[in-house]
C-alpha cells in the first residue's frame, strides 16, 4: 500500500473511533476550499472554445463539434449538482490529506503545454512527493467496475471517454514532474481508491495529444466511432445502435 494512502486510512480510522482531531487552522482552510469550489461553479466563464488539459483526451470528434460552435444539448440540473459535489469532495480530500500529515507540495497550479502553435493550458489538482495526482469522484458502478479493481489503470485507459490519461500526462509534462495517478472517491459511500499511473507510456500519450491538436485544427470532420450491431437475446436484429462513445455525447443529434 502506498504510504500516503496508508496515512489517510489511518487518520480516518482514528477519526471513526473518535481519536482524531482537526485544527482550527485546517478547518479554516477547508472553509476557503469550499468557498472557492462554489465560486468556481457560479462564476460566468468565457464560452470561447480552447483546447485545455481537461478536454485534450476527449474524443476529437466531440472537440471538433465544440470548435465549430455547434450547440450541444442542454445539460440537466443534476449535471451542475454532480460538478458541485465533485468540487466539494475535492475540498474535503485536500483537508483530510493535510490533517493526515500528507506532504502536499503544491495544489491547483496552472501549467501550459505547447504543441506547435497551440498552447494547452490547465490546472492540476495536487502534487505529492511521488508526482502529480488528480482527484476524481465516481458513481458506485464506475468506482467498483473501473477504479476499485486489480487492473484499475488498464480499465481507466481502455474506456477513457473523459480523457483522464491524457489530462494527467499533460499536467505532468507541463509541470516537469513525475506521474502520480488518481485518488478516486465513491460518491455514494465515501470509499476511496488510490490508482497509480506507473505503467503509462508517456510518449505514446503525448503523440495522441498531438494527433488530437492536429485533428481539431483541421477543418475536415472525423467521426471517431461507428454504429454497433444491435442484439436481442444474443441474436443480431439487423439494426444498428450508437456506439457507447456516442451514447452520452451532447453532440450526438447533430453528428448522427
C-alpha positions as CSV (number, residue, x, y, z in Angstrom):
1,X,0.0,0.0,0.0
2,X,1.3,3.5,-0.8
3,X,2.5,5.4,2.2
4,X,0.1,8.4,1.6
5,X,-2.9,6.1,1.2
6,X,-1.8,4.4,4.5
7,X,-1.6,7.7,6.3
8,X,-5.1,8.8,5.1
9,X,-6.6,5.4,6.0
10,X,-5.0,5.5,9.5
11,X,-6.3,9.1,10.1
12,X,-9.8,8.2,9.0
13,X,-9.8,5.0,11.1
14,X,-8.8,7.1,14.2
15,X,-11.5,9.6,13.4
16,X,-14.1,6.9,13.2
17,X,-13.1,5.9,16.7
18,X,-13.2,9.5,17.9
19,X,-9.4,9.6,18.4
20,X,-8.5,12.2,15.7
21,X,-8.9,16.0,15.7
22,X,-8.7,18.7,13.1
23,X,-7.0,22.0,14.0
24,X,-8.9,25.4,13.7
25,X,-6.3,26.3,11.0
26,X,-7.1,23.2,8.9
27,X,-10.9,23.9,9.3
28,X,-10.4,27.5,8.2
29,X,-8.6,26.2,5.1
30,X,-11.5,23.8,4.3
31,X,-13.9,26.7,4.6
32,X,-11.8,28.6,2.0
33,X,-11.6,25.5,-0.3
34,X,-15.4,25.1,-0.1
35,X,-16.0,28.7,-0.9
36,X,-13.6,28.5,-3.9
37,X,-15.4,25.4,-5.1
38,X,-18.8,27.1,-5.1
39,X,-17.4,30.3,-6.6
40,X,-15.9,28.3,-9.4
41,X,-19.3,26.7,-10.2
42,X,-21.2,30.0,-10.2
43,X,-18.8,32.4,-11.8
44,X,-19.6,33.0,-15.5
45,X,-16.9,31.8,-17.8
46,X,-15.7,32.7,-21.3
47,X,-17.5,30.3,-23.6
48,X,-15.0,30.5,-26.4
49,X,-13.6,27.1,-27.3
50,X,-10.0,26.3,-26.5
51,X,-8.1,23.1,-26.1
52,X,-7.4,22.6,-22.4
53,X,-5.8,19.9,-20.3
54,X,-9.3,18.9,-19.1
55,X,-10.6,18.2,-22.6
56,X,-7.5,17.2,-24.6
57,X,-8.1,13.5,-24.0
58,X,-11.8,13.5,-25.1
59,X,-12.8,12.2,-28.5
60,X,-11.6,14.5,-31.2
61,X,-14.9,14.5,-33.0
62,X,-16.5,16.0,-29.8
63,X,-13.9,18.6,-29.7
64,X,-14.3,19.4,-33.4
65,X,-18.0,20.0,-32.8
66,X,-17.2,22.4,-30.0
67,X,-14.6,24.2,-32.1
68,X,-17.1,24.7,-34.9
69,X,-19.6,26.3,-32.4
70,X,-22.2,23.5,-32.7
71,X,-24.9,24.0,-30.0
72,X,-24.8,21.0,-27.6
73,X,-27.8,19.5,-25.9
74,X,-28.6,21.4,-22.7
75,X,-27.4,19.6,-19.6
76,X,-30.0,18.8,-16.9
77,X,-29.8,20.3,-13.4
78,X,-28.2,17.2,-12.0
79,X,-25.1,17.8,-14.1
80,X,-24.5,21.0,-12.1
81,X,-25.1,19.1,-8.9
82,X,-22.5,16.5,-9.9
83,X,-20.0,19.2,-10.6
84,X,-20.6,20.8,-7.2
85,X,-20.4,17.5,-5.4
86,X,-17.1,16.7,-7.2
87,X,-15.5,20.1,-6.2
88,X,-16.7,19.9,-2.6
89,X,-15.4,16.3,-2.3
90,X,-12.1,17.5,-3.7
91,X,-12.0,20.2,-1.0
92,X,-12.7,17.6,1.7
93,X,-9.9,15.4,0.3
94,X,-7.4,18.2,0.4
95,X,-8.4,18.9,4.1
96,X,-8.1,15.3,5.1
97,X,-4.7,14.9,3.4
98,X,-3.4,17.9,5.3
99,X,-4.9,16.6,8.6
100,X,-3.4,13.1,8.0
101,X,0.1,14.6,7.6
102,X,0.5,14.0,3.9
103,X,3.0,16.4,2.4
104,X,1.3,18.4,-0.3
105,X,4.0,20.0,-2.4
106,X,1.6,22.2,-4.4
107,X,-2.1,22.3,-5.5
108,X,-4.3,24.0,-8.1
109,X,-1.2,25.1,-10.0
110,X,-1.6,26.5,-13.6
111,X,0.6,24.9,-16.3
112,X,0.9,25.1,-20.1
113,X,2.0,22.6,-22.7
114,X,2.7,23.7,-26.3
115,X,2.1,21.6,-29.4
116,X,3.2,23.5,-32.5
117,X,1.4,26.9,-32.4
118,X,-1.3,25.6,-30.0
119,X,-0.9,26.2,-26.2
120,X,-2.8,23.9,-23.9
121,X,-3.5,25.4,-20.5
122,X,-4.7,23.6,-17.4
123,X,-4.6,23.5,-13.6
124,X,-3.5,20.2,-11.9
125,X,-5.1,19.2,-8.6
126,X,-2.2,18.3,-6.4
127,X,1.5,17.4,-6.3
128,X,2.6,14.9,-3.7
129,X,6.1,13.5,-3.0
130,X,5.5,10.9,-5.7
131,X,4.2,13.1,-8.5
132,X,1.1,14.8,-9.9
133,X,-2.3,13.5,-8.9
134,X,-5.9,14.1,-10.0
135,X,-8.8,13.8,-7.5
136,X,-11.9,12.3,-9.1
137,X,-15.3,11.3,-7.9
138,X,-17.2,8.3,-9.4
139,X,-20.6,6.7,-9.3
140,X,-20.8,3.5,-7.3
141,X,-20.9,1.5,-10.6
142,X,-17.9,3.2,-12.1
143,X,-16.0,3.0,-8.9
144,X,-16.5,-0.7,-8.5
145,X,-16.2,-1.7,-12.1
146,X,-13.4,0.5,-13.2
147,X,-11.3,2.0,-10.4
148,X,-11.6,-0.4,-7.5
149,X,-10.2,-3.4,-9.4
150,X,-6.8,-5.1,-9.5
151,X,-6.2,-3.6,-13.0
152,X,-7.7,-0.2,-12.3
153,X,-5.2,1.6,-14.5
154,X,-5.9,-0.6,-17.5
155,X,-9.7,-0.1,-17.1
156,X,-9.2,3.7,-17.0
157,X,-7.1,3.6,-20.1
158,X,-9.3,1.2,-22.1
159,X,-12.5,3.2,-21.6
160,X,-11.2,6.7,-21.2
161,X,-14.1,8.8,-22.7
162,X,-13.3,11.7,-20.2
163,X,-9.6,11.8,-21.2
164,X,-8.2,11.1,-17.7
165,X,-4.9,9.6,-19.0
166,X,-4.1,12.4,-21.5
167,X,-5.1,15.0,-18.9
168,X,-2.7,13.6,-16.3
169,X,0.2,13.2,-18.7
170,X,-0.3,16.7,-20.0
171,X,-0.2,18.1,-16.4
172,X,3.0,16.1,-15.6
173,X,4.7,17.0,-18.8
174,X,3.9,20.7,-18.5
175,X,4.9,20.8,-14.8
176,X,8.1,18.8,-15.5
177,X,7.0,16.4,-12.6
178,X,6.6,12.7,-12.2
179,X,3.3,11.0,-13.0
180,X,1.3,10.1,-9.9
181,X,-2.2,8.8,-10.7
182,X,-5.7,9.3,-9.4
183,X,-7.4,9.5,-6.0
184,X,-10.9,8.3,-6.7
185,X,-13.8,8.7,-4.3
186,X,-17.1,6.8,-4.4
187,X,-19.8,9.5,-4.4
188,X,-22.2,7.2,-2.6
189,X,-20.3,5.9,0.4
190,X,-17.0,7.8,0.6
191,X,-14.8,4.8,-0.1
192,X,-11.7,5.8,-2.0
193,X,-9.1,4.2,-4.2
194,X,-5.5,5.2,-4.9
195,X,-4.8,4.3,-8.6
196,X,-1.2,4.8,-9.6
197,X,-0.4,5.6,-13.2
198,X,3.0,3.9,-13.2
199,X,2.5,1.9,-16.4
200,X,1.6,4.9,-18.7
201,X,3.6,5.2,-21.9
202,X,4.1,8.9,-21.8
203,X,5.5,9.3,-25.3
204,X,2.5,7.4,-26.7
205,X,0.1,9.6,-24.8
206,X,1.9,12.8,-25.9
207,X,1.7,11.6,-29.5
208,X,-2.1,11.1,-29.1
209,X,-2.3,14.7,-27.7
210,X,-0.5,16.0,-30.8
211,X,-2.8,14.0,-33.1
212,X,-5.9,15.5,-31.3
213,X,-4.5,19.0,-31.8
214,X,-3.8,18.4,-35.5
215,X,-7.3,16.9,-36.0
216,X,-9.1,19.8,-34.2
217,X,-7.1,22.4,-36.1
218,X,-8.1,20.6,-39.4
219,X,-11.4,21.7,-40.9
220,X,-12.3,18.2,-42.1
221,X,-14.6,16.5,-39.6
222,X,-13.6,13.0,-38.5
223,X,-16.1,10.9,-36.5
224,X,-14.3,8.6,-34.0
225,X,-17.0,5.9,-33.6
226,X,-19.1,3.7,-35.8
227,X,-22.5,2.3,-35.1
228,X,-22.7,-1.1,-33.4
229,X,-24.8,-4.1,-34.3
230,X,-28.0,-4.4,-32.2
231,X,-28.6,-7.7,-30.5
232,X,-31.8,-9.1,-28.9
233,X,-31.5,-12.2,-26.8
234,X,-28.0,-12.7,-28.2
235,X,-29.0,-12.5,-31.8
236,X,-28.5,-9.6,-34.3
237,X,-31.7,-7.8,-35.2
238,X,-30.4,-6.3,-38.4
239,X,-30.4,-2.8,-36.9
240,X,-27.6,-0.7,-35.6
241,X,-27.3,1.4,-32.4
242,X,-25.0,4.2,-31.3
243,X,-21.6,3.2,-30.0
244,X,-21.1,3.7,-26.3
245,X,-18.7,6.5,-27.1
246,X,-21.6,8.4,-28.7
247,X,-24.5,7.5,-26.5
248,X,-23.9,10.2,-23.9
249,X,-22.3,12.8,-26.1
250,X,-24.0,16.2,-26.1
251,X,-23.5,16.5,-29.9
252,X,-24.9,13.1,-31.0
253,X,-28.1,14.6,-32.5
254,X,-26.1,16.9,-34.8
255,X,-23.4,14.3,-35.5
256,X,-25.8,11.5,-36.5
